[in-house]
Amino acid sequence: MPYVIGIDLGTSAVKALLVDQNGVVAGEASRSYPLFHEHSGWSEQRPDDWVEATVEALKELASQGGVSAADIEGVSFSGQMHGLVLLNKEGEPVRNAILWNDTRTTAQCREIEATLGGKLLSVTRNPALEGFTLPKILWVREHEPEAFAQAAIFVLPKDYVRYRLTGELHMDYSDAAGTLLLDVAGKRWSDEVLAAFNLDAGFCPPLVESHGLVGTLLPQIAERTGLSPATKVFAGGADNACGAIGAGILSEGLTLCSIGTSGVILSYENDKTKDFAGKVHFFNHGKEDAFYAMGVTLAAGYSLSWFKKTFAPGESFDELLAGVGDVKPGSNGLLFTPYLVGERTPHADSTIRGSFIGIDGSHERKHFARAVMEGITFSLHESVDMFRQAGKSVDQIVSIGGGAQNPVWLQMQADIFGAEVVALENEQGPGLGAAMLAAYGCGWFASLDDCAASFVKHARSYKPNAEAAAVYGKLFRVYQQVYGATRGLNAELAAFRG
């Protein structure tokens, strides 16, 4: 049977999935690598650590019994977005990679806003945030001119790994969309943005579709991994785009809810003119000529982890959440906002902090636990609400991550989102999306949609309960007032934080 491999290059580790033609995961391997925080707000990694970890993971997959290297037809990638890798003329990194969660570039973001004005949103379709790539480029040019002088081209993390495996430099549209250098709707590097910051067009790598064939494995890589040098390598996509593919978010009306440490609401979009005024991200999809809108809650699953660590450190999550299903929607008048580390959507605010509102003597721990779950879901619903206000249909939401592990939370999502919520039988996230891009690229399916029909299996679905949905509709409008009511208080309290 033929196989493909999906490689998910994450922030802490790389994970590789071996997937057969029926979408069954036949094997997986992962390797971790270090993260460096030399100064407060800095977050860096060594690009060659990614390469070594990926090679080792591929070697483990190729050595698994019952699978011949000749049967592994293709490899593709999912990768952490926005990270800056600067390469010299010899294709070698000139410094460590600056990652998506690095926050040193606030001054450069203000410079981008002042320089581009309205073109920032009309061309790149996204606001200037510290996580994006262009601010990092400007920071290196300003603070490390010697390193920048050596840089001939930039790539993103997975692109560097793929380059080291194939010897070919490319970047796909879904990852390029997170650089602030791409004309997202026009699918080309923006001459206007490049000229505004005196960057040469040759500084940007050639663009390619996510399912595009970019080469085969270099002989030395094939020898080290045990794979065939004829193994086809496909471009791959940004982790969120691949996560959407792996969840089957490939047509209008479908939305993804992912609750990990942070939370993501991602909705498929085929109208490149749709304008969200920068309130949510708007990126190219891994599916050709498609897009997605995305909102982010910074402390989604983290809020629940914090609550458990603080108030139930010796208990499991099942023990912590026992009884929340017996609490009626609204947690007996208790409301939580998950702003523990600031917020992203719709409030790009690093100073705001979380709140419990409405505490009285009748509240027990189960009320607080349910309020945390509701608050996280309300925060995500702010993105759903904005999508609908912009004319998008949100009919079915595929829920993955921690929020999909608890039936009470899945029903809560359906009630708050006002949409059918579906869990997956075998959730594999961005790695499966990468494998699907390889499967499509290898010609196993006529389209990504056909691949999803075979690979993505829905489990139980949850439909809104009319009574609960009505309660949550009223409570959501109260939730939306908390940010404005507490913003000034939190700005004053910031002076007292250690």
PyMOL commands that set and color helices and strands:
alter all, ss='L'
color gray80, all
select helices_A, chain A and resi 47-62+69-71+106-116+119-124+133-143+145-150+157-166+173-176+191-196+201-203+219-225+239-246+301-311+317-321+324-326+365-389+402-404+407-417+430-441+448-455+466-496
alter helices_A, ss='H'
color red, helices_A
select strands_A, chain A and resi 3-9+13-20+25-32+44-45+72-79+85-87+97-98+153-155+171-172+182-183+188-189+207-208+213-216+232-234+237-238+254-259+263-269+281-284+291-297+335-337+355-357+396-401+420-424+458-462
alter strands_A, ss='S'
color yellow, strands_A
deselect
rebuild
show_as cartoon
